[in-house]
């Protein structure tokens, strides 16, 4: 039996990494004789996360342009050229049957080279507003899988396939009970649990707001499961207690979601896809520091369906308590949010993407 070989590139944040891992796992399950290789940025979190899931990865010396004037921007053209050359040799040696990109700096040169070598290519765009890398790649790749409608504003309509975003299988196929989850995190089964997600890298503004309002949550009788980010653990770990659990990064997100009664989260596209499956009341706090403010656009696509609430970072001190108490004190409204966001779920996104790859390779 001929071995099927897949090259996957995506990284920088969990929002690019975990969709890539989900696709890799589905490919592994569907192709009995397979070989999968990842390509990422040599100094980003994918170099750790991908091997943790059992896959090989090669790093490229590449990064994006900093918004503020910085001497490192002078190196960007050199890094791009270096990465294009290295991608060429990686592809020539690995000989992939199909190349998949899920976003991030490294996916640019890899998908560009693969398309020029006439190797079948697919990009998976998570956001409602695509990044510049995927906009450029869209001209040369074969297929573009998206989660939102009306993406023909940014991509060639003939290449678009609406699949939704890949989600880790353990999020939607799980036998975990609430009791198991609360026991896992040593939380109290008699208290409501607020899950705080500031993104895989952490969010300083959210962290500071939570720290300054811990007594507010205590007065409401709420316990907190707080993912503060690897960069911020030392800053906040002193707040750990029997009702406040501070974690740098939560690996078992299926446990965290099951334990949660309410969720406060950034609005990366991948976490939104997970939250639609989870079906809990959500308050989005979009990061204002991303390209084209795409997290706000992502969040508003859910909020406009009356399926979640939003509080912008700049309005945390004035608006958060009002919005949170609206959910906390009104069970009917809370239940309505849960039911509404659940209707948007696309649990078979990964399967649909891989089905398309299989059909193309036939």
Secondary structure, 3 states (H helix, E strand, C coil): CCCEEEEEEECCCHHHHHHHHHHHHHHHHHCCCEEEEEEEECCCCHHHHHHHCCCEEEEECCCCCCCCCCHHHHHHHHHHHHHHHHHHHHHHHHCCCEEEEEECHHHHHHHHHHHHCCCCEEEEECCCCCCHHHHHHCCCCCEEEECCCCHHHCCCHHHEEECCCCCCHHHHCCCCCHHHHHHHCCCCCCCEEEEEECCCCCCHHHHHHHHHCHHHHHHCCEEEEEECCHHHHHHHHHHCCCCEEEECCCCCHHHHHHHCCEEEECCCHHHHHHHHHHCCEEEECCCCCCHHHHHHHHHHHHHCCCCCEECCHHHHHHHHHHHHHHHHHCHHHHHHHHHHHHCCCCCCHHHHHHHHHHHHHC
